[in-house]
Amino acid sequence: MVAWAACLLVTVLLGCWLFMVKSTLRDALVLAERSRSLSLAFSAWALRRSSGNPDPAAVYRALADRVSHEAESGPRAVP
């Protein structure tokens, strides 16, 4: 989710910077997108830090266990 948001922010940032005429509006949009990108990066760092900086192998193992557990329960019937 964070990666998609970062891609969107960078696309808007580059679009504003490259395709708009030099103006105060362009400068304001570029500054706003740059600050959003920085706040997104900081929040991702803070969330990872607050979670105890988990080991990537442990995260992948937990996700694999969750997927295999959901697959074992089989298809669910519509009520």
C-alpha positions as CSV (number, residue, x, y, z in Angstrom):
1,M,0.0,0.0,0.0
2,V,2.8,2.4,0.9
3,A,4.6,1.6,-2.3
4,W,1.6,2.4,-4.4
5,A,1.0,5.7,-2.6
6,A,4.7,6.6,-3.1
7,C,4.5,5.8,-6.8
8,L,1.4,8.0,-7.1
9,L,3.0,10.9,-5.2
10,V,6.2,10.7,-7.3
11,T,4.1,10.6,-10.5
12,V,2.1,13.7,-9.5
13,L,5.3,15.4,-8.4
14,L,7.1,14.9,-11.7
15,G,4.0,15.7,-13.6
16,C,3.6,19.1,-11.8
17,W,7.3,19.8,-12.2
18,L,7.8,18.9,-15.8
19,F,4.5,19.8,-17.5
20,M,3.3,22.9,-15.8
21,V,4.5,26.4,-16.7
22,K,6.8,28.0,-14.3
23,S,4.5,29.7,-11.8
24,T,3.8,30.1,-8.1
25,L,1.1,27.4,-8.4
26,R,3.6,24.9,-9.8
27,D,6.1,25.7,-7.0
28,A,3.3,25.2,-4.4
29,L,2.2,21.9,-5.9
30,V,5.8,20.6,-6.1
31,L,6.4,21.7,-2.5
32,A,3.2,20.0,-1.4
33,E,3.9,16.7,-3.1
34,R,7.5,16.7,-1.9
35,S,6.3,17.2,1.7
36,R,3.7,14.5,1.3
37,S,6.4,12.1,0.0
38,L,8.6,12.9,2.9
39,S,5.8,12.4,5.4
40,L,4.9,9.1,3.8
41,A,8.5,7.9,4.1
42,F,8.8,9.1,7.7
43,S,5.5,7.4,8.7
44,A,6.6,4.1,7.0
45,W,9.8,4.3,8.9
46,A,8.1,5.2,12.2
47,L,5.6,2.3,11.8
48,R,8.3,-0.2,11.1
49,R,10.3,1.2,14.1
50,S,7.3,1.0,16.4
51,S,6.7,-2.6,15.4
52,G,10.0,-3.6,16.8
53,N,11.8,-3.8,13.5
54,P,10.8,-7.4,12.7
55,D,13.0,-9.8,10.9
56,P,11.9,-10.1,7.3
57,A,12.1,-13.9,7.4
58,A,9.7,-14.0,10.4
59,V,7.3,-11.7,8.6
60,Y,7.3,-13.9,5.4
61,R,6.9,-17.0,7.6
62,A,3.9,-15.5,9.4
63,L,2.3,-14.5,6.1
64,A,2.8,-17.9,4.6
65,D,1.3,-19.6,7.7
66,R,-1.7,-17.3,7.5
67,V,-2.3,-18.0,3.8
68,S,-1.9,-21.8,4.3
69,H,-4.3,-21.7,7.2
70,E,-6.9,-19.8,5.2
71,A,-6.5,-22.3,2.3
72,E,-7.0,-25.3,4.7
73,S,-10.4,-24.0,5.7
74,G,-11.7,-24.5,2.2
75,P,-14.2,-22.5,0.2
76,R,-16.8,-20.7,2.1
77,A,-20.5,-21.1,1.4
78,V,-22.6,-18.1,0.7
79,P,-25.4,-17.9,3.3
